[in-house]
Amino acid sequence: MGRGQILSTVEEIQESNDVVKEIERKLHDLHQIYLDMAFLVEARGGLLDNIETRVSKMMKEMKKEVMKKLTDLEKIFELLIDVLVSIFLI
């Protein structure tokens, strides 16, 4: 094996090593992208849970208010009936 052949082999090994290092760098970048995506999904999941909790709370409060209004309307209706009955009996 001559000096030229040795230099050629060393050059090929160096090129292969450079390619492996580039692949390693790209894999690291890809791994970081997956970590970032996992973080974003988790953060959005928390946001969605928060929205769901707030909507549920708002619905309960609205139901409570509607029931209060219905109770008030029933009282008014009963009073109106009492007044009408009193008017017809007089």
N, CA, C and O atoms as CSV, one atom per row, in Angstrom:
chain,resi,resn,atom,element,x,y,z
A,1,MET,N,N,0.852,-1.164,0.000
A,1,MET,CA,C,0.000,0.000,0.000
A,1,MET,C,C,0.900,1.231,0.000
A,1,MET,O,O,1.739,1.414,0.882
A,2,GLY,N,N,0.699,2.078,-1.027
A,2,GLY,CA,C,1.549,3.254,-1.144
A,2,GLY,C,C,1.008,4.431,-0.347
A,2,GLY,O,O,-0.111,4.422,0.165
A,3,ARG,N,N,1.858,5.436,-0.272
A,3,ARG,CA,C,1.525,6.653,0.482
A,3,ARG,C,C,0.254,7.289,-0.068
A,3,ARG,O,O,-0.583,7.739,0.713
A,4,GLY,N,N,0.084,7.339,-1.376
A,4,GLY,CA,C,-1.107,7.926,-1.998
A,4,GLY,C,C,-2.369,7.173,-1.624
A,4,GLY,O,O,-3.417,7.773,-1.385
A,5,GLN,N,N,-2.260,5.874,-1.575
A,5,GLN,CA,C,-3.416,5.054,-1.221
A,5,GLN,C,C,-3.793,5.261,0.260
A,5,GLN,O,O,-4.972,5.297,0.612
A,6,ILE,N,N,-2.780,5.393,1.107
A,6,ILE,CA,C,-3.028,5.633,2.536
A,6,ILE,C,C,-3.713,6.982,2.719
A,6,ILE,O,O,-4.672,7.098,3.483
A,7,LEU,N,N,-3.221,8.002,2.019
A,7,LEU,CA,C,-3.832,9.338,2.121
A,7,LEU,C,C,-5.275,9.313,1.604
A,7,LEU,O,O,-6.150,9.965,2.174
A,8,SER,N,N,-5.518,8.571,0.540
A,8,SER,CA,C,-6.867,8.443,-0.013
A,8,SER,C,C,-7.796,7.770,0.995
A,8,SER,O,O,-8.938,8.193,1.170
A,9,THR,N,N,-7.304,6.721,1.657
A,9,THR,CA,C,-8.107,6.007,2.658
A,9,THR,C,C,-8.392,6.914,3.853
A,9,THR,O,O,-9.516,6.957,4.354
A,10,VAL,N,N,-7.377,7.633,4.302
A,10,VAL,CA,C,-7.557,8.570,5.421
A,10,VAL,C,C,-8.583,9.630,5.045
A,10,VAL,O,O,-9.420,10.003,5.868
A,11,GLU,N,N,-8.526,10.114,3.817
A,11,GLU,CA,C,-9.484,11.130,3.345
A,11,GLU,C,C,-10.908,10.571,3.337
A,11,GLU,O,O,-11.848,11.254,3.744
A,12,GLU,N,N,-11.063,9.342,2.877
A,12,GLU,CA,C,-12.390,8.701,2.865
A,12,GLU,C,C,-12.917,8.522,4.292
A,12,GLU,O,O,-14.097,8.743,4.564
A,13,ILE,N,N,-12.020,8.119,5.197
A,13,ILE,CA,C,-12.428,7.953,6.604
A,13,ILE,C,C,-12.846,9.296,7.182
A,13,ILE,O,O,-13.834,9.378,7.912
A,14,GLN,N,N,-12.103,10.348,6.863
A,14,GLN,CA,C,-12.439,11.690,7.358
A,14,GLN,C,C,-13.788,12.144,6.812
A,14,GLN,O,O,-14.594,12.708,7.553
A,15,GLU,N,N,-14.047,11.904,5.519
A,15,GLU,CA,C,-15.332,12.265,4.925
A,15,GLU,C,C,-16.463,11.487,5.588
A,15,GLU,O,O,-17.518,12.052,5.880
A,16,SER,N,N,-16.249,10.193,5.828
A,16,SER,CA,C,-17.266,9.370,6.499
A,16,SER,C,C,-17.517,9.886,7.912
A,16,SER,O,O,-18.656,9.953,8.372
A,17,ASN,N,N,-16.433,10.246,8.588
A,17,ASN,CA,C,-16.559,10.786,9.947
A,17,ASN,C,C,-17.346,12.095,9.935
A,17,ASN,O,O,-18.176,12.323,10.815
A,18,ASP,N,N,-17.098,12.946,8.960
A,18,ASP,CA,C,-17.831,14.212,8.835
A,18,ASP,C,C,-19.322,13.949,8.587
A,18,ASP,O,O,-20.180,14.629,9.149
A,19,VAL,N,N,-19.619,12.959,7.741
A,19,VAL,CA,C,-21.016,12.609,7.456
A,19,VAL,C,C,-21.694,12.096,8.726
A,19,VAL,O,O,-22.834,12.465,9.011
A,20,VAL,N,N,-21.004,11.251,9.485
A,20,VAL,CA,C,-21.564,10.717,10.734
A,20,VAL,C,C,-21.817,11.845,11.724
A,20,VAL,O,O,-22.851,11.863,12.392
A,21,LYS,N,N,-20.875,12.795,11.826
A,21,LYS,CA,C,-21.054,13.940,12.732
A,21,LYS,C,C,-22.249,14.792,12.301
A,21,LYS,O,O,-22.997,15.278,13.148
A,22,GLU,N,N,-22.431,14.974,11.004
A,22,GLU,CA,C,-23.573,15.749,10.490
A,22,GLU,C,C,-24.883,15.036,10.813
A,22,GLU,O,O,-25.854,15.671,11.224
A,23,ILE,N,N,-24.911,13.720,10.629
A,23,ILE,CA,C,-26.115,12.937,10.962
A,23,ILE,C,C,-26.403,13.040,12.462
A,23,ILE,O,O,-27.554,13.191,12.870
A,24,GLU,N,N,-25.358,12.959,13.270
A,24,GLU,CA,C,-25.514,13.066,14.722
A,24,GLU,C,C,-26.093,14.432,15.102
A,24,GLU,O,O,-26.974,14.524,15.957
A,25,ARG,N,N,-25.591,15.489,14.461
A,25,ARG,CA,C,-26.090,16.851,14.732
A,25,ARG,C,C,-27.566,16.962,14.347
A,25,ARG,O,O,-28.362,17.541,15.086
A,26,LYS,N,N,-27.926,16.409,13.191
A,26,LYS,CA,C,-29.320,16.469,12.742
A,26,LYS,C,C,-30.235,15.661,13.667
A,26,LYS,O,O,-31.359,16.077,13.948
A,27,LEU,N,N,-29.758,14.518,14.135
A,27,LEU,CA,C,-30.543,13.731,15.088
A,27,LEU,C,C,-30.751,14.493,16.387
A,27,LEU,O,O,-31.834,14.454,16.972
A,28,HIS,N,N,-29.715,15.182,16.834
A,28,HIS,CA,C,-29.837,16.003,18.043
A,28,HIS,C,C,-30.874,17.116,17.829
A,28,HIS,O,O,-31.705,17.373,18.700
A,29,ASP,N,N,-30.818,17.770,16.669
A,29,ASP,CA,C,-31.800,18.812,16.351
A,29,ASP,C,C,-33.221,18.246,16.325
A,29,ASP,O,O,-34.158,18.861,16.833
A,30,LEU,N,N,-33.360,17.066,15.724
A,30,LEU,CA,C,-34.669,16.421,15.656
A,30,LEU,C,C,-35.175,16.066,17.053
A,30,LEU,O,O,-36.358,16.231,17.352
A,31,HIS,N,N,-34.290,15.587,17.889
A,31,HIS,CA,C,-34.648,15.274,19.277
A,31,HIS,C,C,-35.133,16.536,19.993
A,31,HIS,O,O,-36.116,16.494,20.734
A,32,GLN,N,N,-34.455,17.636,19.775
A,32,GLN,CA,C,-34.851,18.899,20.411
A,32,GLN,C,C,-36.226,19.351,19.920
A,32,GLN,O,O,-37.026,19.875,20.694
A,33,ILE,N,N,-36.494,19.146,18.634
A,33,ILE,CA,C,-37.810,19.492,18.084
A,33,ILE,C,C,-38.897,18.669,18.773
A,33,ILE,O,O,-39.944,19.205,19.138
A,34,TYR,N,N,-38.652,17.366,18.952
A,34,TYR,CA,C,-39.634,16.518,19.638
A,34,TYR,C,C,-39.844,16.959,21.081
A,34,TYR,O,O,-40.973,16.948,21.572
A,35,LEU,N,N,-38.770,17.348,21.768
A,35,LEU,CA,C,-38.904,17.837,23.146
A,35,LEU,C,C,-39.736,19.121,23.185
A,35,LEU,O,O,-40.595,19.292,24.050
A,36,ASP,N,N,-39.469,20.019,22.236
A,36,ASP,CA,C,-40.239,21.268,22.160
A,36,ASP,C,C,-41.715,20.990,21.880
A,36,ASP,O,O,-42.592,21.615,22.476
A,37,MET,N,N,-41.985,20.053,20.975
A,37,MET,CA,C,-43.374,19.708,20.652
A,37,MET,C,C,-44.071,19.101,21.865
A,37,MET,O,O,-45.230,19.415,22.137
A,38,ALA,N,N,-43.376,18.239,22.588
A,38,ALA,CA,C,-43.961,17.629,23.788
A,38,ALA,C,C,-44.301,18.700,24.808
A,38,ALA,O,O,-45.355,18.641,25.441
A,39,PHE,N,N,-43.419,19.682,24.975
A,39,PHE,CA,C,-43.673,20.771,25.906
A,39,PHE,C,C,-44.905,21.573,25.480
A,39,PHE,O,O,-45.758,21.899,26.306
A,40,LEU,N,N,-44.990,21.887,24.183
A,40,LEU,CA,C,-46.130,22.661,23.681
A,40,LEU,C,C,-47.437,21.899,23.843
A,40,LEU,O,O,-48.451,22.484,24.222
A,41,VAL,N,N,-47.425,20.607,23.561
A,41,VAL,CA,C,-48.640,19.801,23.715
A,41,VAL,C,C,-49.074,19.787,25.177
A,41,VAL,O,O,-50.260,19.915,25.481
A,42,GLU,N,N,-48.109,19.630,26.077
A,42,GLU,CA,C,-48.440,19.622,27.504
A,42,GLU,C,C,-48.982,20.978,27.946
A,42,GLU,O,O,-49.945,21.051,28.709
A,43,ALA,N,N,-48.364,22.037,27.469
A,43,ALA,CA,C,-48.813,23.385,27.837
A,43,ALA,C,C,-50.220,23.643,27.305
A,43,ALA,O,O,-51.054,24.204,28.016
A,44,ARG,N,N,-50.489,23.246,26.079
A,44,ARG,CA,C,-51.824,23.436,25.486
A,44,ARG,C,C,-52.850,22.580,26.210
A,44,ARG,O,O,-53.993,22.996,26.403
A,45,GLY,N,N,-52.439,21.385,26.609
A,45,GLY,CA,C,-53.359,20.519,27.347
A,45,GLY,C,C,-53.810,21.171,28.638
A,45,GLY,O,O,-54.985,21.105,28.999
A,46,GLY,N,N,-52.877,21.800,29.333
A,46,GLY,CA,C,-53.222,22.521,30.556
A,46,GLY,C,C,-54.160,23.674,30.277
A,46,GLY,O,O,-55.087,23.931,31.046
A,47,LEU,N,N,-53.922,24.366,29.180
A,47,LEU,CA,C,-54.787,25.475,28.788
A,47,LEU,C,C,-56.191,24.979,28.490
A,47,LEU,O,O,-57.173,25.600,28.897
A,48,LEU,N,N,-56.288,23.867,27.782
A,48,LEU,CA,C,-57.605,23.305,27.468
A,48,LEU,C,C,-58.322,22.865,28.733
A,48,LEU,O,O,-59.531,23.064,28.860
A,49,ASP,N,N,-57.591,22.265,29.678
A,49,ASP,CA,C,-58.200,21.883,30.950
A,49,ASP,C,C,-58.721,23.104,31.685
A,49,ASP,O,O,-59.802,23.071,32.273
A,50,ASN,N,N,-57.950,24.180,31.649
A,50,ASN,CA,C,-58.348,25.416,32.307
A,50,ASN,C,C,-59.608,25.984,31.665
A,50,ASN,O,O,-60.515,26.424,32.372
A,51,ILE,N,N,-59.678,25.981,30.345
A,51,ILE,CA,C,-60.862,26.474,29.635
A,51,ILE,C,C,-62.075,25.624,29.992
A,51,ILE,O,O,-63.154,26.154,30.259
A,52,GLU,N,N,-61.897,24.296,29.996
A,52,GLU,CA,C,-63.002,23.394,30.321
A,52,GLU,C,C,-63.509,23.646,31.736
A,52,GLU,O,O,-64.718,23.648,31.968
A,53,THR,N,N,-62.604,23.856,32.674
A,53,THR,CA,C,-62.989,24.131,34.060
A,53,THR,C,C,-63.762,25.439,34.153
A,53,THR,O,O,-64.776,25.515,34.848
A,54,ARG,N,N,-63.294,26.461,33.463
A,54,ARG,CA,C,-63.963,27.765,33.516
A,54,ARG,C,C,-65.351,27.707,32.879
A,54,ARG,O,O,-66.300,28.297,33.397
A,55,VAL,N,N,-65.468,26.997,31.758
A,55,VAL,CA,C,-66.766,26.865,31.098
A,55,VAL,C,C,-67.733,26.102,32.005
A,55,VAL,O,O,-68.898,26.479,32.133
A,56,SER,N,N,-67.251,25.037,32.628
A,56,SER,CA,C,-68.090,24.258,33.528
A,56,SER,C,C,-68.565,25.115,34.696
A,56,SER,O,O,-69.736,25.067,35.072
A,57,LYS,N,N,-67.669,25.885,35.258
A,57,LYS,CA,C,-68.030,26.774,36.378
A,57,LYS,C,C,-69.060,27.808,35.933
A,57,LYS,O,O,-70.021,28.088,36.651
A,58,MET,N,N,-68.851,28.374,34.740
A,58,MET,CA,C,-69.777,29.370,34.218
A,58,MET,C,C,-71.162,28.758,33.990
A,58,MET,O,O,-72.178,29.390,34.278
A,59,MET,N,N,-71.199,27.520,33.468
A,59,MET,CA,C,-72.480,26.852,33.229
A,59,MET,C,C,-73.215,26.615,34.542
A,59,MET,O,O,-74.431,26.794,34.607
A,60,LYS,N,N,-72.497,26.215,35.589
A,60,LYS,CA,C,-73.121,26.004,36.901
A,60,LYS,C,C,-73.693,27.313,37.437
A,60,LYS,O,O,-74.803,27.343,37.968
A,61,GLU,N,N,-72.927,28.395,37.293
A,61,GLU,CA,C,-73.400,29.696,37.760
A,61,GLU,C,C,-74.627,30.152,36.969
A,61,GLU,O,O,-75.567,30.704,37.541
A,62,MET,N,N,-74.615,29.920,35.658
A,62,MET,CA,C,-75.766,30.296,34.833
A,62,MET,C,C,-76.998,29.483,35.226
A,62,MET,O,O,-78.097,30.032,35.308
A,63,LYS,N,N,-76.830,28.199,35.468
A,63,LYS,CA,C,-77.949,27.348,35.876
A,63,LYS,C,C,-78.521,27.842,37.199
A,63,LYS,O,O,-79.737,27.893,37.384
A,64,LYS,N,N,-77.630,28.203,38.112
A,64,LYS,CA,C,-78.063,28.718,39.415
A,64,LYS,C,C,-78.881,30.003,39.243
A,64,LYS,O,O,-79.919,30.178,39.881
A,65,GLU,N,N,-78.404,30.893,38.378
A,65,GLU,CA,C,-79.115,32.149,38.126
A,65,GLU,C,C,-80.466,31.908,37.448
A,65,GLU,O,O,-81.458,32.551,37.791
A,66,VAL,N,N,-80.503,30.988,36.493
A,66,VAL,CA,C,-81.761,30.673,35.810
A,66,VAL,C,C,-82.766,30.101,36.809
A,66,VAL,O,O,-83.942,30.462,36.785
A,67,MET,N,N,-82.302,29.210,37.686
A,67,MET,CA,C,-83.193,28.626,38.692
A,67,MET,C,C,-83.717,29.705,39.637
A,67,MET,O,O,-84.881,29.665,40.038
A,68,LYS,N,N,-82.871,30.664,39.995
A,68,LYS,CA,C,-83.296,31.769,40.860
A,68,LYS,C,C,-84.361,32.600,40.160
A,68,LYS,O,O,-85.365,32.970,40.769
A,69,LYS,N,N,-84.147,32.891,38.897
A,69,LYS,CA,C,-85.135,33.666,38.133
A,69,LYS,C,C,-86.457,32.911,38.019
A,69,LYS,O,O,-87.527,33.511,38.122
A,70,LEU,N,N,-86.385,31.595,37.805
A,70,LEU,CA,C,-87.608,30.794,37.729
A,70,LEU,C,C,-88.364,30.820,39.051
A,70,LEU,O,O,-89.591,30.915,39.076
A,71,THR,N,N,-87.624,30.734,40.139
A,71,THR,CA,C,-88.247,30.803,41.466
A,71,THR,C,C,-88.919,32.155,41.665
A,71,THR,O,O,-90.033,32.234,42.183
A,72,ASP,N,N,-88.239,33.210,41.252
A,72,ASP,CA,C,-88.820,34.555,41.359
A,72,ASP,C,C,-90.087,34.664,40.498
A,72,ASP,O,O,-91.084,35.243,40.928
A,73,LEU,N,N,-90.042,34.107,39.289
A,73,LEU,CA,C,-91.213,34.143,38.410
A,73,LEU,C,C,-92.379,33.333,38.991
A,73,LEU,O,O,-93.536,33.736,38.871
A,74,GLU,N,N,-92.075,32.200,39.616
A,74,GLU,CA,C,-93.127,31.392,40.248
A,74,GLU,C,C,-93.799,32.179,41.367
A,74,GLU,O,O,-95.021,32.141,41.513
A,75,LYS,N,N,-92.998,32.892,42.154
A,75,LYS,CA,C,-93.559,33.703,43.246
A,75,LYS,C,C,-94.461,34.808,42.689
A,75,LYS,O,O,-95.547,35.063,43.208
A,76,ILE,N,N,-93.986,35.459,41.619
A,76,ILE,CA,C,-94.786,36.515,40.993
A,76,ILE,C,C,-96.074,35.927,40.430
A,76,ILE,O,O,-97.140,36.524,40.578
A,77,PHE,N,N,-95.990,34.768,39.789
A,77,PHE,CA,C,-97.153,34.120,39.212
A,77,PHE,C,C,-98.154,33.750,40.312
A,77,PHE,O,O,-99.355,33.964,40.148
A,78,GLU,N,N,-97.673,33.200,41.428
A,78,GLU,CA,C,-98.551,32.851,42.547
A,78,GLU,C,C,-99.229,34.092,43.118
A,78,GLU,O,O,-100.417,34.069,43.441
A,79,LEU,N,N,-98.468,35.167,43.237
A,79,LEU,CA,C,-99.039,36.420,43.736
A,79,LEU,C,C,-100.101,36.940,42.776
A,79,LEU,O,O,-101.152,37.409,43.214
A,80,LEU,N,N,-99.845,36.865,41.492
A,80,LEU,CA,C,-100.802,37.312,40.484
A,80,LEU,C,C,-102.091,36.484,40.564
A,80,LEU,O,O,-103.191,37.029,40.471
A,81,ILE,N,N,-101.948,35.182,40.733
A,81,ILE,CA,C,-103.123,34.317,40.859
A,81,ILE,C,C,-103.912,34.690,42.111
A,81,ILE,O,O,-105.140,34.766,42.067
A,82,ASP,N,N,-103.220,34.924,43.226
A,82,ASP,CA,C,-103.897,35.329,44.462
A,82,ASP,C,C,-104.663,36.638,44.270
A,82,ASP,O,O,-105.780,36.788,44.766
A,83,VAL,N,N,-104.060,37.579,43.552
A,83,VAL,CA,C,-104.720,38.867,43.302
A,83,VAL,C,C,-105.944,38.658,42.421
A,83,VAL,O,O,-106.998,39.235,42.688
A,84,LEU,N,N,-105.825,37.850,41.385
A,84,LEU,CA,C,-106.946,37.609,40.472
A,84,LEU,C,C,-108.074,36.877,41.193
A,84,LEU,O,O,-109.245,37.204,40.997
A,85,VAL,N,N,-107.744,35.910,42.007
A,85,VAL,CA,C,-108.757,35.190,42.773
A,85,VAL,C,C,-109.456,36.149,43.718
A,85,VAL,O,O,-110.677,36.100,43.862
A,86,SER,N,N,-108.691,37.023,44.366
A,86,SER,CA,C,-109.291,37.991,45.272
A,86,SER,C,C,-110.221,38.942,44.539
A,86,SER,O,O,-111.279,39.300,45.057
A,87,ILE,N,N,-109.835,39.351,43.339
A,87,ILE,CA,C,-110.671,40.280,42.558
A,87,ILE,C,C,-111.971,39.587,42.157
A,87,ILE,O,O,-113.037,40.196,42.246
A,88,PHE,N,N,-111.910,38.345,41.723
A,88,PHE,CA,C,-113.119,37.646,41.300
A,88,PHE,C,C,-114.023,37.288,42.470
A,88,PHE,O,O,-115.235,37.159,42.291
A,89,LEU,N,N,-113.467,37.126,43.653
A,89,LEU,CA,C,-114.274,36.796,44.818
A,89,LEU,C,C,-114.956,37.999,45.429
A,89,LEU,O,O,-115.924,37.849,46.174
A,90,ILE,N,N,-114.483,39.153,45.136
A,90,ILE,CA,C,-115.068,40.359,45.718
A,90,ILE,C,C,-116.286,40.779,44.977
A,90,ILE,O,O,-116.910,41.779,45.331
